[in-house]
Amino acid sequence: MNLLIDMGNTRLKWALSHNAGLTVGPTLTNRQLNRQTLLELWEAINPPQAIAISCVSAGPLLTLVQSAALELWPGTEIIAVTPKAHAFGVTNAYQHPEKLGVDRWLALVAARRHYHGALCIVDCGTAQTVDLLTAEGIHQGGFISPGLALMRQALAQGTNALPFHGNQYAVAPATFTEAAIYAGTVSAAAGLVEHVLRAQPEPVQLVLTGGDAGLIAQQLAIPLTINADLVLQGLAITLDQTP
């Protein structure tokens, strides 16, 4: 059994990897992360063989998670995964492979394993990323834009009269400001995906992950798959296979 930890910009996801697959544990926001919370969360777990971490959040949080894990399981190997130029059937498009976000890399690795043909992988998280992968596993590069929350925060911080309080509305022409912000940001996120897909010379399979995947999927009249655990699946692959 291995412990898999996905540390994003706003939350931590984790799972246990075993022969039967993944057992996903409860998610924590980064604001909830502290030593005692982590110890209570993991104290009942049998010592893992190894711990794999994907971290795009602040360095102090990674140190916190590593120290809590070692306090519970001294001597357990902790692997902070980094992107490679070529591994697990995926060829990285970046000239400096380590510059590709590790979450994007792991999503590519997992998508390559679990799906067939050319792929478009969209992570609908704090940032919205779109990556293209050929049927042969060659990464074609990608796109990065603000996610829904960041778009709304930018409007609230950059103007005097465009606050947003987190309510949900119809994605349709709105008759008051907050509903218009909701509809506009969701439409922008879905529009990026549609724009990328229209530009592809041949059909690609669309895979969505991330916290807002379900919401954005509702706006897409395109066959798609939602896989909430794509990054965790990529972590499992990095421990189970030699590149």
TILUM-101988 format. One record per residue (C-alpha): residue in three letters; z, y, x. Coordinates in steps of 0.5 Angstrom, whole numbers, always signed. Each point is the difference from the previous one (the first is absolute). Example, Ala and Ser with C-alpha at 12.3 -4.5 7.8 and 13.67 -1.06 7.14 Angstrom:
2
- Ala  +16  -9  +25
- Ser  -2  +7  +2
END
This chain:
243
- Met  +0  +0  +0
- Asn  -2  +7  +2
- Leu  +3  +7  -2
- Leu  -6  +5  -1
- Ile  +1  +7  -1
- Asp  -5  +6  -2
- Met  +3  +7  +1
- Gly  -4  +5  -3
- Asn  +0  +7  +0
- Thr  +5  +0  -6
- Arg  +2  -7  -1
- Leu  +2  -7  +3
- Lys  -3  -6  -3
- Trp  +2  -7  +3
- Ala  -1  -7  -1
- Leu  +2  -7  +2
- Ser  -6  -4  +3
- His  +0  -8  -1
- Asn  -4  -6  -1
- Ala  +0  +2  -8
- Gly  -3  +7  +2
- Leu  +4  +7  -1
- Thr  +7  +1  -3
- Val  +0  +8  -1
- Gly  +6  +3  +0
- Pro  +2  +7  -4
- Thr  -3  +6  +3
- Leu  +4  +6  +3
- Thr  -2  +7  +0
- Asn  +1  +3  +7
- Arg  +5  +5  -3
- Gln  +4  -7  -1
- Leu  +0  -3  +7
- Asn  +7  +0  +3
- Arg  +3  -5  +4
- Gln  +5  -3  -5
- Thr  -6  +0  -5
- Leu  -4  -5  +4
- Leu  +6  -4  +2
- Glu  +1  -1  -7
- Leu  -7  -2  -2
- Trp  -1  -5  +6
- Glu  +7  -3  +1
- Ala  -1  -6  -4
- Ile  -7  -2  +3
- Asn  +0  -6  +5
- Pro  -2  +3  +7
- Pro  -8  +1  +0
- Gln  -4  -3  +6
- Ala  -3  +6  +1
- Ile  +0  +7  -3
- Ala  -7  +4  +0
- Ile  +0  +8  -2
- Ser  -5  +4  -2
- Cys  +2  +7  +1
- Val  -3  +7  -2
- Ser  +6  +4  -1
- Ala  +5  +4  +4
- Gly  +2  -3  +7
- Pro  +8  +0  -2
- Leu  -1  -4  -6
- Leu  -4  -6  +4
- Thr  +6  +1  +5
- Leu  +5  -1  -6
- Val  -4  -6  -3
- Gln  +0  -4  +7
- Ser  +7  +2  +1
- Ala  +2  -3  -7
- Ala  -4  -6  +1
- Leu  +3  -2  +7
- Glu  +7  +1  -2
- Leu  -1  -5  -6
- Trp  -4  -5  +5
- Pro  +1  +2  +7
- Gly  -6  -3  +5
- Thr  -5  +0  -6
- Glu  -7  +2  +3
- Ile  -2  +6  -3
- Ile  -7  +2  +0
- Ala  -3  +7  -2
- Val  -7  -1  -1
- Thr  -6  +4  +2
- Pro  -7  +0  -1
- Lys  -5  -4  +4
- Ala  -7  +1  +2
- His  -2  -7  -2
- Ala  +5  -5  -3
- Phe  +1  -4  -6
- Gly  -8  +0  -2
- Val  +0  +8  +0
- Thr  -3  +4  +5
- Asn  +3  +7  +0
- Ala  -5  +6  -1
- Tyr  +5  +5  +4
- Gln  -2  +2  +7
- His  +7  +0  +1
- Pro  +2  -6  -4
- Glu  +8  +2  +0
- Lys  -2  +6  -3
- Leu  -1  -3  -7
- Gly  +6  +0  -4
- Val  +3  -7  +0
- Asp  +1  -1  -7
- Arg  -8  +1  -1
- Trp  -1  -5  +6
- Leu  +5  -5  -4
- Ala  -4  +1  -7
- Leu  -7  -1  +4
- Val  +3  -7  +3
- Ala  +3  -2  -7
- Ala  -6  +2  -4
- Arg  -5  -4  +5
- Arg  +5  -6  -1
- His  +0  +0  -7
- Tyr  -6  +3  -3
- His  -8  -2  +2
- Gly  -6  +5  +1
- Ala  +0  +7  +1
- Leu  +6  +4  -2
- Cys  +3  +7  -1
- Ile  +8  +0  +1
- Val  +3  +6  -3
- Asp  +8  +1  +1
- Cys  +2  +5  -6
- Gly  +7  +2  +4
- Thr  +2  +6  +3
- Ala  -6  +1  +3
- Gln  -6  -3  -4
- Thr  -5  -4  +5
- Val  -6  -3  -1
- Asp  -3  -5  +5
- Leu  -6  -4  +0
- Leu  -1  -7  +3
- Thr  -7  -4  +1
- Ala  +0  -7  -2
- Glu  +0  -2  +7
- Gly  +7  +4  +1
- Ile  -3  +6  +4
- His  +4  +6  -2
- Gln  -5  +6  -2
- Gly  +6  +5  +0
- Gly  +3  +4  -6
- Phe  +2  +6  -3
- Ile  +7  +3  -1
- Ser  +2  +5  -5
- Pro  +7  +2  -3
- Gly  +3  -5  -5
- Leu  +2  +3  -7
- Ala  +7  +2  +1
- Leu  -3  +4  +7
- Met  -5  +3  -5
- Arg  +5  +3  -5
- Gln  +5  +2  +6
- Ala  -6  +4  +3
- Leu  -1  +4  -7
- Ala  +7  +1  -1
- Gln  +2  +3  +7
- Gly  -7  +3  +1
- Thr  +0  +4  -7
- Asn  +5  +4  -4
- Ala  -1  -3  -7
- Leu  -2  -7  +1
- Pro  +6  -5  +0
- Phe  +0  -7  -2
- His  +6  -4  -2
- Gly  -3  -7  +0
- Asn  -2  -1  -7
- Gln  -6  -4  -2
- Tyr  -5  +2  -4
- Ala  -7  -2  -3
- Val  -6  +1  +6
- Ala  -4  +5  -5
- Pro  -1  +7  +0
- Ala  +7  +3  -1
- Thr  +3  +6  -4
- Phe  +6  +1  +4
- Thr  +1  +1  +8
- Glu  +4  -6  +1
- Ala  -5  -5  -3
- Ala  -6  +3  +3
- Ile  +3  -1  +7
- Tyr  +2  -7  -2
- Ala  -7  -1  -2
- Gly  -4  +3  +5
- Thr  +4  -3  +6
- Val  -1  -7  -3
- Ser  -7  +1  -1
- Ala  -1  +3  +7
- Ala  +3  -7  +3
- Ala  -4  -4  -5
- Gly  -6  +4  +2
- Leu  +0  -1  +8
- Val  +0  -7  -2
- Glu  -6  +0  -4
- His  -4  +5  +5
- Val  +1  -5  +6
- Leu  -2  -6  -5
- Arg  -6  +4  -2
- Ala  -2  +1  +7
- Gln  +0  -7  +2
- Pro  -7  -3  +1
- Glu  +2  -7  -3
- Pro  +6  -2  -5
- Val  +7  -1  +3
- Gln  +6  -3  -3
- Leu  +5  +5  -1
- Val  +8  -1  +1
- Leu  +5  +5  -1
- Thr  +7  +0  +2
- Gly  +6  +5  +1
- Gly  +5  +3  -5
- Asp  -5  +3  -4
- Ala  -6  -5  +0
- Gly  +2  -2  -8
- Leu  -1  +7  -2
- Ile  -6  +2  +4
- Ala  -3  -7  -2
- Gln  +0  +2  -7
- Gln  -5  +6  +1
- Leu  -5  -5  +3
- Ala  -6  -3  -4
- Ile  -1  -5  +6
- Pro  +2  -7  +1
- Leu  +6  +0  +5
- Thr  +6  -4  +2
- Ile  +7  +3  +1
- Asn  +4  -3  +6
- Ala  +7  +3  +0
- Asp  +2  -4  +6
- Leu  -6  +1  +5
- Val  +4  +3  +6
- Leu  +5  -6  -1
- Gln  -5  -5  +0
- Gly  -3  +3  +6
- Leu  +7  +0  +4
- Ala  +0  -8  -2
- Ile  -7  -1  +3
- Thr  +2  +3  +7
- Leu  +6  -4  +0
- Asp  -3  -7  -2
- Gln  -7  +1  +4
- Thr  -2  +1  +7
- Pro  -5  +6  +1
END
